[in-house]
């Protein structure tokens, strides 16, 4: 199974509240018409995240399907075209980004009721081969980060190797997704020795020359 992650910015001039309401209701109904959809989750940025200004994205949509062939079959179909038409009503399409990913569960735990979901958009270290990056992220860094006690669940979504074919450069090399009981618990994690080790290890495989973007969200399970 593969997961499509769409990173979404709202339409210019649209309020966060109106954007989230439309996405969760009107647009969700349109997406439900897509054939062979296994799961569909929306993650909406917390309103408090806007106190200091705009966020890199207003949220992400995650859609699970069996394989790439399913996506190809859907492309150009009536349901897919309806989704694209409806995106014009609330999404800043030129600034959206989509990656096809493979999910790796690093820390498998239940998601608490009312949890917050942190999403980091991951760029690999300059000059590092994609496969080497993915192996290191999953097998070396993953267990280090999983030692942060207050993380309830931790999933890595790695961009499929096909996204790099013929010199293509995907928007992101993946997403690191972690769940916490609440924002206070997430802040608490930053005080731990495990968090310090996690950040130190990022120098080995991430492009840390620039700030790595993230959003803190609330998850809404649609399907």
Secondary structure by P-SEA (a helix, b strand, c coil): cbbbbbbbbccccccaaaaaaaaacaaaaaaaacccccbbbbbbccccccccccccccbbbbbbcccaaaaaaacccaaaaaaaaaaaaccccccbbbbbbbbbbccccccccbbbbbbbbccccccccaaaaaaaacccaaaaaaccccccbbbbbbcccccccccccccccbbbbbbcccaaaaaaaaacaaaaaaaaacccccccccbbbbbbbbbbbcc
